[in-house]
Amino acid sequence: MKGGKSRERVRLTDKMRFRGRITEITLVRQFAQLLQTLSKCSSQFVLRITADKFIFVLSEKDVRTNGATAWCEVPKDAYFSDYKMEGISPTDNEIYMEINS
């Protein structure tokens, strides 16, 4: 890679952890509604979990939309009463998940 840095591949034995708890029923409903809205916008999106927020990235690879991309950032304190995450390492402290709806 450029700059002399090489990135290791993530192995199945590498551990990433996430735990989030939503305790208020109204917030559970709002979060579910957010997920429903996102799934209507795109059948596939990426969820990026960081130490302080969730980021939903929608990308439509379609000629009609000219490859449009949209994202939604949700601060952890907006929904979660308990929120803990660990990436693969302190320098790569993020979790990425591809979600198909």
N, C-alpha and C positions, 0 to 999 in steps of 0.2 A: 504494500500500500504506500501511498505518498507520505512523505515525512518520516519514513522509517518505522511507523507504528503498524503493527499487525493486530487484527482483532481475532480473538479466539471464538470459535463456534460455541454456542450454548450446548452443553451436554445434558442428557436426561437426568444425570445425577446432580446437576447444579440445582440449587434450591432457591426459588423465589417464593415469597410468602405474602399473602394479603388477608387481612381480616377487617371487615367493616360492619358496624352495627347501626341500624336505624331503629330508634325506639318509639318514635311518635308515629301513630297510624296515618296522620295527614301527610307526613313526610314520605312514608312508604308509598302512599297513593301518588304523590307528586313525582317521585322517582320512577315509579312504574309508568306514569303518563309520559315522562320524558323519554323513557326507553321505547314506548309505543310510537311516539312521534318520530324518533330517530329511525325506527325500523320502517316507517312509511316513506321516509325520505330516501332511504338506500337499503338494499337487501344485504349489503355487506359494509361493515365499518371496523375501524381499529379502536380499541380501548387502550389508552395509555394511562397507567396508574403511576403517579409520582407521590412524593412524601406529603404534598400539600393539596393535591387536586386530582380529579378524574378529567381526562380529555378524550372526548369522542371525536374521531376524525372520519368524515364521510368523503369518499372519493368515487365519483361515477366516471368510469372510463367509457364514455359514450360520445359519438360524433355530435349528437344533437346538443349536448351540454358543454361541448368543447373541453371535456376533462375537468369539469368543475369540482372544486374541493370546498368543503365547509367543515367547521369544527365547533364543538360546544365544550366550554370549560366549566367544571363544577367544583368549586372550592370544597374541601373535605368538611369544613364546619357547617356548610349549608344543609347537609343531610345527616351526617354521621355523628353519633355520640361517642363511638369508639372506632378508631381508624388506625391500623398499623400495617405497614408494608415494608418489605425488604426486597431489594433487587438482588441480582447475582453477586454484586460486590458494592462497596461504598462508592466507587467511581461510576458504576453502572447501576445506580439506585432507581431504576424504573422497571415497570412490568408492561409488556405489550401483549395484547390478545386480539386476534382477528375474530370477529363475531359475524356469523351469517344468520339472517333472520328469515 
